[in-house]
Amino acid sequence: METFYYEVVSIDGDYANLKRTDIESDELKLVARALLPPEIQEGSRLKYELLSYQMI
């Protein structure tokens, strides 16, 4: 299973915009906050592995 690293760029209501940090990319990924750890803030770093997000 692959592992991806993200940074929370912005939070808009029930959604957060994530930017990949393990590769060069300007694309943002819109993710429902229900799928993310509840303590996230803008600037938080996340690891996506085994279909779940974890704070790092």
Order of alpha helices (4+ residues) and beta strands (2+ residues): beta-beta-beta-beta-beta
